[in-house]
């Protein structure tokens, strides 16, 4: 088991989630509350949630599985940001700010997965 609070990737993805909640509250129309707003919030929150859950597992193989789920959620959030931009809920500047962040999170997750030592 690992302490997830100390992981930089968990801290960064948690902060990203908080920012996504704020952004969707400020920019998305009310009629999207149960559709794209909910989907984007859930995919963003799934990133640190799965990191935390994986840290509670006993083996690196199990941790890697949850990190892969986090990575999938990051890809999902990346697409939902693009959709929000294309629907004109957010402008290009807001999109770029969040997109850069989610791409960085994906890179960090990939690096973490690649550097996990194998179980013995």
C-alpha positions in Angstrom: 0.0 0.0 0.0 1.1 3.5 -0.8 0.2 6.9 0.6 -1.5 8.6 -2.4 -1.6 12.1 -0.8 2.1 12.5 -1.3 2.1 11.6 -5.0 2.5 14.5 -7.3 0.3 12.9 -10.0 -2.5 12.6 -7.4 -2.1 16.2 -6.2 -2.1 17.5 -9.8 -5.1 15.5 -10.9 -7.0 16.5 -7.7 -6.4 20.2 -8.5 -7.5 19.6 -12.1 -10.7 18.1 -10.8 -11.4 21.1 -8.6 -10.7 23.4 -11.6 -13.1 21.4 -13.8 -15.8 21.7 -11.2 -15.3 25.5 -11.1 -15.1 25.8 -14.9 -18.3 23.8 -15.5 -20.1 25.9 -12.9 -19.1 29.1 -14.5 -19.2 28.4 -18.3 -21.6 25.5 -19.0 -25.3 26.1 -19.6 -27.7 24.8 -16.9 -29.3 22.4 -19.4 -26.0 20.5 -19.6 -26.0 19.9 -15.8 -27.0 16.2 -16.2 -25.2 15.6 -19.5 -21.8 17.1 -20.4 -21.2 18.8 -17.1 -21.8 15.6 -15.2 -19.7 13.5 -17.6 -16.7 15.9 -17.5 -16.8 16.2 -13.7 -17.0 12.4 -13.4 -14.2 11.7 -15.8 -12.0 14.4 -14.1 -12.8 13.0 -10.6 -12.1 9.5 -11.8 -8.4 10.3 -12.4 -7.4 10.9 -8.7 -10.0 8.5 -7.4 -8.5 5.6 -9.3 -5.0 6.6 -8.3 -6.1 6.6 -4.6 -7.8 3.2 -5.0 -4.8 1.7 -6.8 -2.5 2.9 -4.0 -4.7 0.9 -1.6 -3.9 -2.3 -3.4 -1.1 -4.7 -2.5 0.7 -5.3 -5.7 2.2 -3.1 -8.4 0.2 -5.1 -11.0 -3.0 -4.0 -9.3 -1.8 -0.4 -9.0 -0.9 -0.4 -12.7 -4.5 -1.5 -13.5 -6.0 1.4 -11.6 -3.5 3.8 -13.1 -4.6 2.6 -16.6 -8.2 3.3 -15.6 -7.1 6.8 -14.5 -5.4 7.2 -17.9 -8.6 6.2 -19.7 -10.5 8.8 -17.7 -7.9 11.5 -18.6 -8.5 10.6 -22.3 -12.2 10.9 -21.7 -11.9 14.3 -20.1 -9.7 15.4 -22.9 -12.4 14.6 -25.4 -15.1 16.2 -23.3 -13.1 19.4 -23.2 -12.9 19.4 -27.0 -16.6 18.8 -27.2 -17.3 21.7 -24.8 -15.1 24.0 -27.0 -16.8 22.8 -30.2 -20.2 23.4 -28.6 -18.9 26.9 -27.7 -19.4 26.4 -24.0 -15.7 27.4 -23.5 -13.5 29.6 -25.6 -10.2 28.6 -27.2 -8.1 30.1 -24.3 -10.0 28.2 -21.6 -9.9 25.0 -23.7 -6.1 25.3 -24.2 -5.5 25.9 -20.4 -7.4 22.8 -19.4 -6.2 20.7 -22.4 -2.5 21.4 -21.6 -3.2 20.3 -18.0 -4.9 17.0 -18.9 -2.2 16.2 -21.5 0.4 16.7 -18.7 -1.5 14.4 -16.4 -1.6 11.8 -19.1 2.1 12.0 -19.5 2.7 11.7 -15.8 0.4 8.7 -15.6 2.2 7.0 -18.5 5.6 7.6 -16.8 4.3 6.3 -13.5 3.0 3.1 -15.1 6.2 2.6 -17.1 8.4 3.0 -14.0 6.5 0.7 -11.7 8.8 -2.2 -10.7 7.4 -5.7 -11.5 5.9 -7.7 -8.7 8.2 -10.4 -7.2 
